[in-house]
Amino acid sequence: MKQLLIFSLFIILVFMIDITPEDPAQMKKETISIIVDGAVEQPGVYETQPYSTVSEVLAKAGISEDADMSVINPGTVLKDRDILIIPEKRTESRVSINTADLDTLCTLPGIGPTTAEKIIDYRNTMGLFQNTDDLQKVKGIGPKKYEKLKEFICL
């Protein structure tokens, strides 16, 4: 009896499911939309062919002179509704809290030799900082001091 009930449910489900194949022509999109912003000459929404690359879309948008292309992979294949933001080059360099020596750390606002030594001691004992917020784990660097530092530091 149980087997007959399961078989009946299976038959009902088979007839409820639409198993007609999709037309591949309808499934394939003719174009995809990419949003481009940042250091480009003409930011906006661009329609392009599926499987277009970053370099193909940037050829349409135009790269500005202050674009930092060192962090962009021009061969990346884009998908529909991707957002491509091109960063600008920074004029000032940031200090790496993971690699800076004592003298370099002392160039940061509010950091003297004692605090710089605490930063170095912290990373030597605890390991490299995972994000810049972790700098607040160093004794002597609280939220106020961190706010003053965060625009000058990186990992």
Contacts in CASP RR format, 6 or more apart in sequence:
PFRMAT RR
TARGET T0000
AUTHOR 0000-0000-0000
METHOD contacts of the structure
MODEL  1
MKQLLIFSLFIILVFMIDITPEDPAQMKKETISIIVDGAVEQPGVYETQP
YSTVSEVLAKAGISEDADMSVINPGTVLKDRDILIIPEKRTESRVSINTA
DLDTLCTLPGIGPTTAEKIIDYRNTMGLFQNTDDLQKVKGIGPKKYEKLK
EFICL
28 50 0 8 1.000
29 50 0 8 1.000
29 80 0 8 1.000
31 47 0 8 1.000
31 48 0 8 1.000
31 49 0 8 1.000
31 50 0 8 1.000
32 47 0 8 1.000
32 48 0 8 1.000
32 49 0 8 1.000
32 50 0 8 1.000
32 52 0 8 1.000
32 78 0 8 1.000
32 79 0 8 1.000
32 80 0 8 1.000
32 81 0 8 1.000
32 82 0 8 1.000
33 45 0 8 1.000
33 46 0 8 1.000
33 47 0 8 1.000
33 80 0 8 1.000
33 81 0 8 1.000
34 45 0 8 1.000
34 46 0 8 1.000
34 48 0 8 1.000
34 52 0 8 1.000
34 57 0 8 1.000
34 78 0 8 1.000
34 81 0 8 1.000
34 82 0 8 1.000
34 83 0 8 1.000
34 84 0 8 1.000
35 44 0 8 1.000
35 45 0 8 1.000
35 46 0 8 1.000
35 81 0 8 1.000
35 82 0 8 1.000
35 83 0 8 1.000
35 84 0 8 1.000
36 42 0 8 1.000
36 43 0 8 1.000
36 44 0 8 1.000
36 45 0 8 1.000
36 46 0 8 1.000
36 57 0 8 1.000
36 58 0 8 1.000
36 61 0 8 1.000
36 84 0 8 1.000
36 85 0 8 1.000
36 86 0 8 1.000
37 43 0 8 1.000
37 44 0 8 1.000
37 83 0 8 1.000
37 84 0 8 1.000
37 85 0 8 1.000
37 86 0 8 1.000
38 67 0 8 1.000
38 85 0 8 1.000
38 86 0 8 1.000
38 87 0 8 1.000
38 88 0 8 1.000
39 63 0 8 1.000
39 64 0 8 1.000
39 66 0 8 1.000
39 67 0 8 1.000
39 68 0 8 1.000
39 86 0 8 1.000
39 87 0 8 1.000
39 88 0 8 1.000
39 89 0 8 1.000
40 58 0 8 1.000
40 61 0 8 1.000
40 62 0 8 1.000
40 63 0 8 1.000
40 64 0 8 1.000
40 67 0 8 1.000
40 86 0 8 1.000
41 61 0 8 1.000
41 62 0 8 1.000
41 63 0 8 1.000
41 64 0 8 1.000
42 60 0 8 1.000
42 61 0 8 1.000
42 62 0 8 1.000
43 61 0 8 1.000
44 61 0 8 1.000
46 57 0 8 1.000
46 60 0 8 1.000
46 61 0 8 1.000
48 56 0 8 1.000
48 57 0 8 1.000
48 60 0 8 1.000
48 78 0 8 1.000
50 80 0 8 1.000
51 77 0 8 1.000
52 77 0 8 1.000
52 78 0 8 1.000
53 74 0 8 1.000
53 75 0 8 1.000
53 76 0 8 1.000
53 77 0 8 1.000
53 78 0 8 1.000
54 72 0 8 1.000
54 73 0 8 1.000
54 74 0 8 1.000
54 75 0 8 1.000
54 76 0 8 1.000
54 78 0 8 1.000
54 84 0 8 1.000
55 74 0 8 1.000
55 75 0 8 1.000
57 78 0 8 1.000
57 84 0 8 1.000
58 74 0 8 1.000
58 84 0 8 1.000
58 86 0 8 1.000
63 69 0 8 1.000
63 86 0 8 1.000
64 86 0 8 1.000
64 88 0 8 1.000
66 88 0 8 1.000
66 89 0 8 1.000
67 86 0 8 1.000
67 87 0 8 1.000
67 88 0 8 1.000
67 89 0 8 1.000
68 86 0 8 1.000
68 87 0 8 1.000
68 88 0 8 1.000
68 89 0 8 1.000
68 90 0 8 1.000
69 86 0 8 1.000
71 87 0 8 1.000
72 86 0 8 1.000
78 84 0 8 1.000
92 152 0 8 1.000
94 152 0 8 1.000
94 153 0 8 1.000
94 154 0 8 1.000
95 104 0 8 1.000
95 105 0 8 1.000
95 107 0 8 1.000
95 108 0 8 1.000
95 152 0 8 1.000
95 153 0 8 1.000
95 154 0 8 1.000
96 153 0 8 1.000
96 154 0 8 1.000
96 155 0 8 1.000
97 105 0 8 1.000
97 119 0 8 1.000
97 123 0 8 1.000
97 129 0 8 1.000
97 132 0 8 1.000
97 135 0 8 1.000
97 153 0 8 1.000
97 154 0 8 1.000
97 155 0 8 1.000
98 123 0 8 1.000
98 128 0 8 1.000
98 129 0 8 1.000
98 155 0 8 1.000
101 120 0 8 1.000
102 113 0 8 1.000
102 116 0 8 1.000
102 117 0 8 1.000
102 120 0 8 1.000
105 111 0 8 1.000
105 112 0 8 1.000
105 115 0 8 1.000
105 116 0 8 1.000
105 119 0 8 1.000
105 120 0 8 1.000
106 112 0 8 1.000
106 113 0 8 1.000
106 116 0 8 1.000
108 149 0 8 1.000
108 152 0 8 1.000
108 153 0 8 1.000
109 148 0 8 1.000
109 149 0 8 1.000
109 152 0 8 1.000
110 145 0 8 1.000
110 148 0 8 1.000
110 149 0 8 1.000
111 119 0 8 1.000
111 149 0 8 1.000
115 138 0 8 1.000
115 140 0 8 1.000
115 141 0 8 1.000
118 138 0 8 1.000
118 139 0 8 1.000
118 140 0 8 1.000
119 135 0 8 1.000
119 138 0 8 1.000
119 141 0 8 1.000
122 137 0 8 1.000
122 138 0 8 1.000
123 129 0 8 1.000
126 137 0 8 1.000
128 155 0 8 1.000
129 135 0 8 1.000
129 155 0 8 1.000
130 155 0 8 1.000
131 155 0 8 1.000
132 150 0 8 1.000
132 153 0 8 1.000
132 154 0 8 1.000
132 155 0 8 1.000
133 146 0 8 1.000
135 141 0 8 1.000
135 146 0 8 1.000
135 149 0 8 1.000
135 153 0 8 1.000
136 142 0 8 1.000
136 143 0 8 1.000
136 146 0 8 1.000
141 149 0 8 1.000
END
